[in-house]
Amino acid sequence: MTLIALIVIAAVWYAITRAPFYLPPTDAATPAPPDGPARVFGFATLTNPLVRLVVMGRWVPAEPAQLRGWQRGAGRDIVQGADTVLDGVAFDVTPAEMIRLDRYERTGRKYRRDQMVLEDGQSAWVYRLIGARGLDAVED
């Protein structure tokens, strides 16, 4: 029984770290990842460390971050708001991890990736819903 459990654990670990078959394919409209390391701001599911582990294939530490002038809209959308601050987390990723994030977020089809300035002055990529609030509409 222990051997079977170890095999299952090894298979799950391999699927998470090396063969993310559970992520949707990259869309033709997905932009190229940055050339080097990048910072990402997460405000919904990406605030969960287990989601980051499964999506990026490694434990990705994050720190609290804020995006001034933005707030949560309907669902997982963000909208501009006067005197508002959106709480979330910021974390660093490699280009390969950005591709995995783009697959998870269905970048180019469901979400777009915009670079914004966080409250601490650092620049970070933020995933925003396409087709909402005047963003480029794409059929789903």
CNS distance restraints for C-alpha pairs under 8 A (distance, minus, plus):
assign (resid   1 and name CA) (resid   5 and name CA) 6.32 0.50 0.50
assign (resid   2 and name CA) (resid   6 and name CA) 6.18 0.50 0.50
assign (resid   3 and name CA) (resid   7 and name CA) 6.20 0.50 0.50
assign (resid   4 and name CA) (resid   8 and name CA) 6.18 0.50 0.50
assign (resid   5 and name CA) (resid   9 and name CA) 6.12 0.50 0.50
assign (resid   6 and name CA) (resid  10 and name CA) 6.03 0.50 0.50
assign (resid   7 and name CA) (resid  11 and name CA) 6.08 0.50 0.50
assign (resid   8 and name CA) (resid  12 and name CA) 6.16 0.50 0.50
assign (resid   9 and name CA) (resid  13 and name CA) 6.07 0.50 0.50
assign (resid  10 and name CA) (resid  14 and name CA) 6.07 0.50 0.50
assign (resid  11 and name CA) (resid  15 and name CA) 6.18 0.50 0.50
assign (resid  12 and name CA) (resid  16 and name CA) 6.22 0.50 0.50
assign (resid  13 and name CA) (resid  17 and name CA) 6.07 0.50 0.50
assign (resid  14 and name CA) (resid  18 and name CA) 5.40 0.50 0.50
assign (resid  14 and name CA) (resid  19 and name CA) 6.50 0.50 0.50
assign (resid  15 and name CA) (resid  19 and name CA) 4.63 0.50 0.50
assign (resid  15 and name CA) (resid  20 and name CA) 5.44 0.50 0.50
assign (resid  15 and name CA) (resid  21 and name CA) 7.14 0.50 0.50
assign (resid  16 and name CA) (resid  20 and name CA) 5.62 0.50 0.50
assign (resid  16 and name CA) (resid  53 and name CA) 7.80 0.50 0.50
assign (resid  16 and name CA) (resid  54 and name CA) 5.55 0.50 0.50
assign (resid  16 and name CA) (resid  55 and name CA) 7.46 0.50 0.50
assign (resid  16 and name CA) (resid  56 and name CA) 7.92 0.50 0.50
assign (resid  16 and name CA) (resid  57 and name CA) 5.20 0.50 0.50
assign (resid  17 and name CA) (resid  54 and name CA) 7.74 0.50 0.50
assign (resid  17 and name CA) (resid  56 and name CA) 7.42 0.50 0.50
assign (resid  17 and name CA) (resid  57 and name CA) 4.02 0.50 0.50
assign (resid  17 and name CA) (resid  58 and name CA) 6.60 0.50 0.50
assign (resid  18 and name CA) (resid  57 and name CA) 7.15 0.50 0.50
assign (resid  20 and name CA) (resid  55 and name CA) 7.83 0.50 0.50
assign (resid  23 and name CA) (resid  55 and name CA) 7.74 0.50 0.50
assign (resid  23 and name CA) (resid 100 and name CA) 7.62 0.50 0.50
assign (resid  23 and name CA) (resid 103 and name CA) 5.98 0.50 0.50
assign (resid  23 and name CA) (resid 104 and name CA) 5.66 0.50 0.50
assign (resid  24 and name CA) (resid 103 and name CA) 5.53 0.50 0.50
assign (resid  24 and name CA) (resid 104 and name CA) 6.45 0.50 0.50
assign (resid  24 and name CA) (resid 106 and name CA) 6.98 0.50 0.50
assign (resid  25 and name CA) (resid 103 and name CA) 5.95 0.50 0.50
assign (resid  25 and name CA) (resid 106 and name CA) 7.96 0.50 0.50
assign (resid  26 and name CA) (resid  30 and name CA) 6.56 0.50 0.50
assign (resid  26 and name CA) (resid  99 and name CA) 7.98 0.50 0.50
assign (resid  26 and name CA) (resid 102 and name CA) 7.19 0.50 0.50
assign (resid  26 and name CA) (resid 103 and name CA) 5.30 0.50 0.50
assign (resid  26 and name CA) (resid 106 and name CA) 7.01 0.50 0.50
assign (resid  26 and name CA) (resid 107 and name CA) 7.68 0.50 0.50
assign (resid  27 and name CA) (resid 103 and name CA) 7.83 0.50 0.50
assign (resid  27 and name CA) (resid 106 and name CA) 6.99 0.50 0.50
assign (resid  27 and name CA) (resid 107 and name CA) 7.03 0.50 0.50
assign (resid  27 and name CA) (resid 108 and name CA) 6.15 0.50 0.50
assign (resid  27 and name CA) (resid 109 and name CA) 6.63 0.50 0.50
assign (resid  28 and name CA) (resid 108 and name CA) 7.35 0.50 0.50
assign (resid  29 and name CA) (resid 107 and name CA) 7.54 0.50 0.50
assign (resid  29 and name CA) (resid 108 and name CA) 4.56 0.50 0.50
assign (resid  29 and name CA) (resid 109 and name CA) 6.95 0.50 0.50
assign (resid  30 and name CA) (resid 102 and name CA) 7.29 0.50 0.50
assign (resid  30 and name CA) (resid 106 and name CA) 7.98 0.50 0.50
assign (resid  30 and name CA) (resid 107 and name CA) 5.37 0.50 0.50
assign (resid  30 and name CA) (resid 108 and name CA) 4.44 0.50 0.50
assign (resid  30 and name CA) (resid 109 and name CA) 7.65 0.50 0.50
assign (resid  31 and name CA) (resid 107 and name CA) 7.77 0.50 0.50
assign (resid  31 and name CA) (resid 108 and name CA) 7.16 0.50 0.50
assign (resid  33 and name CA) (resid  95 and name CA) 5.63 0.50 0.50
assign (resid  33 and name CA) (resid  96 and name CA) 7.89 0.50 0.50
assign (resid  33 and name CA) (resid  98 and name CA) 6.13 0.50 0.50
assign (resid  33 and name CA) (resid  99 and name CA) 6.35 0.50 0.50
assign (resid  34 and name CA) (resid  38 and name CA) 6.84 0.50 0.50
assign (resid  34 and name CA) (resid  95 and name CA) 5.99 0.50 0.50
assign (resid  34 and name CA) (resid  98 and name CA) 7.93 0.50 0.50
assign (resid  35 and name CA) (resid  95 and name CA) 6.48 0.50 0.50
assign (resid  36 and name CA) (resid  94 and name CA) 6.49 0.50 0.50
assign (resid  36 and name CA) (resid  95 and name CA) 6.02 0.50 0.50
assign (resid  37 and name CA) (resid  92 and name CA) 6.73 0.50 0.50
assign (resid  37 and name CA) (resid  93 and name CA) 5.65 0.50 0.50
assign (resid  37 and name CA) (resid  94 and name CA) 4.64 0.50 0.50
assign (resid  37 and name CA) (resid  95 and name CA) 6.22 0.50 0.50
assign (resid  38 and name CA) (resid  92 and name CA) 5.58 0.50 0.50
assign (resid  38 and name CA) (resid  93 and name CA) 5.39 0.50 0.50
assign (resid  38 and name CA) (resid  94 and name CA) 6.39 0.50 0.50
assign (resid  38 and name CA) (resid  95 and name CA) 7.40 0.50 0.50
assign (resid  38 and name CA) (resid  98 and name CA) 7.94 0.50 0.50
assign (resid  38 and name CA) (resid 124 and name CA) 7.20 0.50 0.50
assign (resid  38 and name CA) (resid 125 and name CA) 7.63 0.50 0.50
assign (resid  39 and name CA) (resid  90 and name CA) 6.65 0.50 0.50
assign (resid  39 and name CA) (resid  91 and name CA) 5.57 0.50 0.50
assign (resid  39 and name CA) (resid  92 and name CA) 4.45 0.50 0.50
assign (resid  39 and name CA) (resid  93 and name CA) 6.27 0.50 0.50
assign (resid  39 and name CA) (resid 123 and name CA) 7.07 0.50 0.50
assign (resid  39 and name CA) (resid 124 and name CA) 4.74 0.50 0.50
assign (resid  39 and name CA) (resid 125 and name CA) 6.21 0.50 0.50
assign (resid  40 and name CA) (resid  90 and name CA) 5.49 0.50 0.50
assign (resid  40 and name CA) (resid  91 and name CA) 5.47 0.50 0.50
assign (resid  40 and name CA) (resid  92 and name CA) 6.25 0.50 0.50
assign (resid  40 and name CA) (resid  93 and name CA) 7.32 0.50 0.50
assign (resid  40 and name CA) (resid 124 and name CA) 4.87 0.50 0.50
assign (resid  40 and name CA) (resid 125 and name CA) 4.61 0.50 0.50
assign (resid  40 and name CA) (resid 126 and name CA) 6.18 0.50 0.50
assign (resid  41 and name CA) (resid  65 and name CA) 7.42 0.50 0.50
assign (resid  41 and name CA) (resid  88 and name CA) 6.72 0.50 0.50
assign (resid  41 and name CA) (resid  89 and name CA) 5.64 0.50 0.50
assign (resid  41 and name CA) (resid  90 and name CA) 4.48 0.50 0.50
assign (resid  41 and name CA) (resid  91 and name CA) 6.77 0.50 0.50
assign (resid  41 and name CA) (resid 124 and name CA) 5.82 0.50 0.50
assign (resid  41 and name CA) (resid 125 and name CA) 5.99 0.50 0.50
assign (resid  41 and name CA) (resid 126 and name CA) 5.35 0.50 0.50
assign (resid  42 and name CA) (resid  46 and name CA) 4.91 0.50 0.50
assign (resid  42 and name CA) (resid  47 and name CA) 5.62 0.50 0.50
assign (resid  42 and name CA) (resid  88 and name CA) 5.50 0.50 0.50
assign (resid  42 and name CA) (resid  89 and name CA) 5.28 0.50 0.50
assign (resid  42 and name CA) (resid  90 and name CA) 6.29 0.50 0.50
assign (resid  42 and name CA) (resid 126 and name CA) 6.87 0.50 0.50
assign (resid  42 and name CA) (resid 127 and name CA) 7.80 0.50 0.50
assign (resid  43 and name CA) (resid  47 and name CA) 5.92 0.50 0.50
assign (resid  43 and name CA) (resid  86 and name CA) 7.51 0.50 0.50
assign (resid  43 and name CA) (resid  87 and name CA) 6.54 0.50 0.50
assign (resid  43 and name CA) (resid  88 and name CA) 4.26 0.50 0.50
assign (resid  43 and name CA) (resid  89 and name CA) 6.49 0.50 0.50
assign (resid  44 and name CA) (resid  48 and name CA) 7.94 0.50 0.50
assign (resid  44 and name CA) (resid  76 and name CA) 6.59 0.50 0.50
assign (resid  44 and name CA) (resid  88 and name CA) 7.47 0.50 0.50
assign (resid  45 and name CA) (resid  51 and name CA) 6.72 0.50 0.50
assign (resid  46 and name CA) (resid  51 and name CA) 6.19 0.50 0.50
assign (resid  46 and name CA) (resid  52 and name CA) 5.96 0.50 0.50
assign (resid  46 and name CA) (resid  89 and name CA) 7.90 0.50 0.50
assign (resid  47 and name CA) (resid  51 and name CA) 7.87 0.50 0.50
assign (resid  47 and name CA) (resid  52 and name CA) 7.81 0.50 0.50
assign (resid  47 and name CA) (resid  88 and name CA) 6.44 0.50 0.50
assign (resid  47 and name CA) (resid  89 and name CA) 5.87 0.50 0.50
assign (resid  48 and name CA) (resid  52 and name CA) 6.52 0.50 0.50
assign (resid  49 and name CA) (resid  53 and name CA) 6.18 0.50 0.50
assign (resid  49 and name CA) (resid  59 and name CA) 7.28 0.50 0.50
assign (resid  49 and name CA) (resid  60 and name CA) 7.02 0.50 0.50
assign (resid  49 and name CA) (resid  61 and name CA) 7.43 0.50 0.50
assign (resid  49 and name CA) (resid  62 and name CA) 7.99 0.50 0.50
assign (resid  50 and name CA) (resid  54 and name CA) 6.24 0.50 0.50
assign (resid  50 and name CA) (resid  59 and name CA) 7.93 0.50 0.50
assign (resid  51 and name CA) (resid  55 and name CA) 5.99 0.50 0.50
assign (resid  52 and name CA) (resid  56 and name CA) 5.70 0.50 0.50
assign (resid  52 and name CA) (resid  57 and name CA) 7.64 0.50 0.50
assign (resid  52 and name CA) (resid  58 and name CA) 7.58 0.50 0.50
assign (resid  52 and name CA) (resid  59 and name CA) 6.99 0.50 0.50
assign (resid  52 and name CA) (resid  60 and name CA) 6.34 0.50 0.50
assign (resid  53 and name CA) (resid  57 and name CA) 5.22 0.50 0.50
assign (resid  53 and name CA) (resid  58 and name CA) 4.91 0.50 0.50
assign (resid  53 and name CA) (resid  59 and name CA) 4.93 0.50 0.50
assign (resid  53 and name CA) (resid  60 and name CA) 6.50 0.50 0.50
assign (resid  54 and name CA) (resid  58 and name CA) 7.35 0.50 0.50
assign (resid  55 and name CA) (resid 100 and name CA) 6.31 0.50 0.50
assign (resid  55 and name CA) (resid 101 and name CA) 6.44 0.50 0.50
assign (resid  55 and name CA) (resid 104 and name CA) 6.73 0.50 0.50
assign (resid  56 and name CA) (resid  60 and name CA) 7.78 0.50 0.50
assign (resid  56 and name CA) (resid  97 and name CA) 5.33 0.50 0.50
assign (resid  56 and name CA) (resid 100 and name CA) 6.01 0.50 0.50
assign (resid  56 and name CA) (resid 101 and name CA) 6.81 0.50 0.50
assign (resid  57 and name CA) (resid  97 and name CA) 7.98 0.50 0.50
assign (resid  60 and name CA) (resid  91 and name CA) 7.06 0.50 0.50
assign (resid  60 and name CA) (resid  92 and name CA) 7.69 0.50 0.50
assign (resid  61 and name CA) (resid  91 and name CA) 6.45 0.50 0.50
assign (resid  62 and name CA) (resid  89 and name CA) 5.82 0.50 0.50
assign (resid  62 and name CA) (resid  90 and name CA) 5.43 0.50 0.50
assign (resid  62 and name CA) (resid  91 and name CA) 4.64 0.50 0.50
assign (resid  62 and name CA) (resid  92 and name CA) 7.83 0.50 0.50
assign (resid  63 and name CA) (resid  89 and name CA) 5.32 0.50 0.50
assign (resid  63 and name CA) (resid  90 and name CA) 5.49 0.50 0.50
assign (resid  63 and name CA) (resid  91 and name CA) 6.66 0.50 0.50
assign (resid  64 and name CA) (resid  87 and name CA) 7.44 0.50 0.50
assign (resid  64 and name CA) (resid  88 and name CA) 5.97 0.50 0.50
assign (resid  64 and name CA) (resid  89 and name CA) 4.43 0.50 0.50
assign (resid  64 and name CA) (resid  90 and name CA) 6.34 0.50 0.50
assign (resid  65 and name CA) (resid  87 and name CA) 6.12 0.50 0.50
assign (resid  65 and name CA) (resid  88 and name CA) 5.29 0.50 0.50
assign (resid  65 and name CA) (resid  89 and name CA) 4.77 0.50 0.50
assign (resid  65 and name CA) (resid  90 and name CA) 5.64 0.50 0.50
assign (resid  65 and name CA) (resid 118 and name CA) 7.10 0.50 0.50
assign (resid  65 and name CA) (resid 119 and name CA) 7.20 0.50 0.50
assign (resid  65 and name CA) (resid 120 and name CA) 7.70 0.50 0.50
assign (resid  66 and name CA) (resid  85 and name CA) 6.29 0.50 0.50
assign (resid  66 and name CA) (resid  86 and name CA) 5.45 0.50 0.50
assign (resid  66 and name CA) (resid  87 and name CA) 4.67 0.50 0.50
assign (resid  66 and name CA) (resid  88 and name CA) 5.90 0.50 0.50
assign (resid  66 and name CA) (resid  89 and name CA) 7.41 0.50 0.50
assign (resid  66 and name CA) (resid 118 and name CA) 5.90 0.50 0.50
assign (resid  66 and name CA) (resid 119 and name CA) 5.37 0.50 0.50
assign (resid  66 and name CA) (resid 120 and name CA) 7.72 0.50 0.50
assign (resid  67 and name CA) (resid  85 and name CA) 5.62 0.50 0.50
assign (resid  67 and name CA) (resid  86 and name CA) 5.01 0.50 0.50
assign (resid  67 and name CA) (resid  87 and name CA) 6.66 0.50 0.50
assign (resid  67 and name CA) (resid  88 and name CA) 7.89 0.50 0.50
assign (resid  67 and name CA) (resid 117 and name CA) 7.28 0.50 0.50
assign (resid  67 and name CA) (resid 118 and name CA) 4.88 0.50 0.50
assign (resid  67 and name CA) (resid 119 and name CA) 5.48 0.50 0.50
assign (resid  68 and name CA) (resid  83 and name CA) 7.59 0.50 0.50
assign (resid  68 and name CA) (resid  84 and name CA) 6.07 0.50 0.50
assign (resid  68 and name CA) (resid  85 and name CA) 4.39 0.50 0.50
assign (resid  68 and name CA) (resid  86 and name CA) 6.31 0.50 0.50
assign (resid  68 and name CA) (resid 118 and name CA) 6.94 0.50 0.50
assign (resid  68 and name CA) (resid 119 and name CA) 5.88 0.50 0.50
assign (resid  69 and name CA) (resid  80 and name CA) 5.62 0.50 0.50
assign (resid  69 and name CA) (resid  81 and name CA) 5.25 0.50 0.50
assign (resid  69 and name CA) (resid  82 and name CA) 5.75 0.50 0.50
assign (resid  69 and name CA) (resid  83 and name CA) 5.98 0.50 0.50
assign (resid  69 and name CA) (resid  84 and name CA) 4.96 0.50 0.50
assign (resid  69 and name CA) (resid  85 and name CA) 5.70 0.50 0.50
assign (resid  69 and name CA) (resid  86 and name CA) 7.56 0.50 0.50
assign (resid  70 and name CA) (resid  78 and name CA) 6.45 0.50 0.50
assign (resid  70 and name CA) (resid  79 and name CA) 5.58 0.50 0.50
assign (resid  70 and name CA) (resid  80 and name CA) 4.33 0.50 0.50
assign (resid  70 and name CA) (resid  81 and name CA) 5.20 0.50 0.50
assign (resid  70 and name CA) (resid  82 and name CA) 7.75 0.50 0.50
assign (resid  70 and name CA) (resid  84 and name CA) 5.77 0.50 0.50
assign (resid  70 and name CA) (resid  85 and name CA) 5.72 0.50 0.50
assign (resid  70 and name CA) (resid  86 and name CA) 5.54 0.50 0.50
assign (resid  71 and name CA) (resid  78 and name CA) 5.47 0.50 0.50
assign (resid  71 and name CA) (resid  79 and name CA) 5.55 0.50 0.50
assign (resid  71 and name CA) (resid  80 and name CA) 6.22 0.50 0.50
assign (resid  71 and name CA) (resid  81 and name CA) 6.12 0.50 0.50
assign (resid  71 and name CA) (resid  84 and name CA) 6.18 0.50 0.50
assign (resid  71 and name CA) (resid  85 and name CA) 6.23 0.50 0.50
assign (resid  71 and name CA) (resid  86 and name CA) 4.96 0.50 0.50
assign (resid  72 and name CA) (resid  76 and name CA) 7.00 0.50 0.50
assign (resid  72 and name CA) (resid  77 and name CA) 6.01 0.50 0.50
assign (resid  72 and name CA) (resid  78 and name CA) 4.48 0.50 0.50
assign (resid  72 and name CA) (resid  79 and name CA) 6.29 0.50 0.50
assign (resid  72 and name CA) (resid  86 and name CA) 6.99 0.50 0.50
assign (resid  73 and name CA) (resid  77 and name CA) 5.06 0.50 0.50
assign (resid  73 and name CA) (resid  78 and name CA) 4.89 0.50 0.50
assign (resid  73 and name CA) (resid  79 and name CA) 5.64 0.50 0.50
assign (resid  74 and name CA) (resid  78 and name CA) 7.70 0.50 0.50
assign (resid  76 and name CA) (resid 129 and name CA) 7.41 0.50 0.50
assign (resid  77 and name CA) (resid 128 and name CA) 6.21 0.50 0.50
assign (resid  77 and name CA) (resid 129 and name CA) 5.51 0.50 0.50
assign (resid  77 and name CA) (resid 132 and name CA) 7.84 0.50 0.50
assign (resid  78 and name CA) (resid 128 and name CA) 6.67 0.50 0.50
assign (resid  78 and name CA) (resid 129 and name CA) 7.69 0.50 0.50
assign (resid  79 and name CA) (resid 133 and name CA) 7.58 0.50 0.50
assign (resid  90 and name CA) (resid 124 and name CA) 7.64 0.50 0.50
assign (resid  93 and name CA) (resid  97 and name CA) 5.65 0.50 0.50
assign (resid  93 and name CA) (resid  98 and name CA) 6.27 0.50 0.50
assign (resid  94 and name CA) (resid  98 and name CA) 6.20 0.50 0.50
assign (resid  95 and name CA) (resid  99 and name CA) 6.41 0.50 0.50
assign (resid  96 and name CA) (resid 100 and name CA) 6.57 0.50 0.50
assign (resid  97 and name CA) (resid 101 and name CA) 6.16 0.50 0.50
assign (resid  98 and name CA) (resid 102 and name CA) 6.02 0.50 0.50
assign (resid  99 and name CA) (resid 103 and name CA) 6.21 0.50 0.50
assign (resid 100 and name CA) (resid 104 and name CA) 6.20 0.50 0.50
assign (resid 101 and name CA) (resid 105 and name CA) 6.04 0.50 0.50
assign (resid 102 and name CA) (resid 106 and name CA) 5.69 0.50 0.50
assign (resid 102 and name CA) (resid 107 and name CA) 4.94 0.50 0.50
assign (resid 103 and name CA) (resid 107 and name CA) 6.50 0.50 0.50
assign (resid 105 and name CA) (resid 110 and name CA) 6.99 0.50 0.50
assign (resid 105 and name CA) (resid 111 and name CA) 6.09 0.50 0.50
assign (resid 105 and name CA) (resid 127 and name CA) 7.51 0.50 0.50
assign (resid 106 and name CA) (resid 110 and name CA) 5.36 0.50 0.50
assign (resid 106 and name CA) (resid 111 and name CA) 6.05 0.50 0.50
assign (resid 107 and name CA) (resid 111 and name CA) 4.69 0.50 0.50
assign (resid 107 and name CA) (resid 112 and name CA) 5.15 0.50 0.50
assign (resid 107 and name CA) (resid 113 and name CA) 6.84 0.50 0.50
assign (resid 107 and name CA) (resid 127 and name CA) 7.95 0.50 0.50
assign (resid 108 and name CA) (resid 112 and name CA) 5.60 0.50 0.50
assign (resid 109 and name CA) (resid 130 and name CA) 7.31 0.50 0.50
assign (resid 109 and name CA) (resid 138 and name CA) 6.23 0.50 0.50
assign (resid 109 and name CA) (resid 139 and name CA) 7.54 0.50 0.50
assign (resid 109 and name CA) (resid 140 and name CA) 6.77 0.50 0.50
assign (resid 110 and name CA) (resid 129 and name CA) 6.14 0.50 0.50
assign (resid 110 and name CA) (resid 130 and name CA) 5.58 0.50 0.50
assign (resid 110 and name CA) (resid 138 and name CA) 7.45 0.50 0.50
assign (resid 110 and name CA) (resid 140 and name CA) 7.02 0.50 0.50
assign (resid 111 and name CA) (resid 127 and name CA) 5.94 0.50 0.50
assign (resid 111 and name CA) (resid 128 and name CA) 5.29 0.50 0.50
assign (resid 111 and name CA) (resid 129 and name CA) 4.43 0.50 0.50
assign (resid 111 and name CA) (resid 130 and name CA) 5.03 0.50 0.50
assign (resid 112 and name CA) (resid 127 and name CA) 5.52 0.50 0.50
assign (resid 112 and name CA) (resid 128 and name CA) 5.34 0.50 0.50
assign (resid 112 and name CA) (resid 129 and name CA) 6.38 0.50 0.50
assign (resid 112 and name CA) (resid 130 and name CA) 6.13 0.50 0.50
assign (resid 113 and name CA) (resid 125 and name CA) 6.08 0.50 0.50
assign (resid 113 and name CA) (resid 126 and name CA) 5.56 0.50 0.50
assign (resid 113 and name CA) (resid 127 and name CA) 4.61 0.50 0.50
assign (resid 113 and name CA) (resid 128 and name CA) 6.38 0.50 0.50
assign (resid 114 and name CA) (resid 125 and name CA) 5.45 0.50 0.50
assign (resid 114 and name CA) (resid 126 and name CA) 5.27 0.50 0.50
assign (resid 114 and name CA) (resid 127 and name CA) 6.39 0.50 0.50
assign (resid 114 and name CA) (resid 128 and name CA) 7.22 0.50 0.50
assign (resid 115 and name CA) (resid 123 and name CA) 6.54 0.50 0.50
assign (resid 115 and name CA) (resid 124 and name CA) 5.48 0.50 0.50
assign (resid 115 and name CA) (resid 125 and name CA) 4.38 0.50 0.50
assign (resid 115 and name CA) (resid 126 and name CA) 6.08 0.50 0.50
assign (resid 116 and name CA) (resid 123 and name CA) 5.58 0.50 0.50
assign (resid 116 and name CA) (resid 124 and name CA) 5.54 0.50 0.50
assign (resid 116 and name CA) (resid 125 and name CA) 6.25 0.50 0.50
assign (resid 116 and name CA) (resid 126 and name CA) 6.73 0.50 0.50
assign (resid 117 and name CA) (resid 121 and name CA) 5.79 0.50 0.50
assign (resid 117 and name CA) (resid 122 and name CA) 5.62 0.50 0.50
assign (resid 117 and name CA) (resid 123 and name CA) 4.41 0.50 0.50
assign (resid 117 and name CA) (resid 124 and name CA) 6.26 0.50 0.50
assign (resid 118 and name CA) (resid 122 and name CA) 5.45 0.50 0.50
assign (resid 118 and name CA) (resid 123 and name CA) 6.06 0.50 0.50
assign (resid 118 and name CA) (resid 124 and name CA) 6.84 0.50 0.50
assign (resid 129 and name CA) (resid 135 and name CA) 7.70 0.50 0.50
assign (resid 130 and name CA) (resid 135 and name CA) 5.48 0.50 0.50
assign (resid 130 and name CA) (resid 136 and name CA) 5.79 0.50 0.50
assign (resid 130 and name CA) (resid 137 and name CA) 5.76 0.50 0.50
assign (resid 130 and name CA) (resid 138 and name CA) 6.65 0.50 0.50
assign (resid 131 and name CA) (resid 135 and name CA) 5.03 0.50 0.50
assign (resid 131 and name CA) (resid 136 and name CA) 5.34 0.50 0.50
assign (resid 131 and name CA) (resid 137 and name CA) 3.75 0.50 0.50
assign (resid 131 and name CA) (resid 138 and name CA) 6.14 0.50 0.50
assign (resid 132 and name CA) (resid 136 and name CA) 7.87 0.50 0.50
assign (resid 132 and name CA) (resid 137 and name CA) 7.30 0.50 0.50
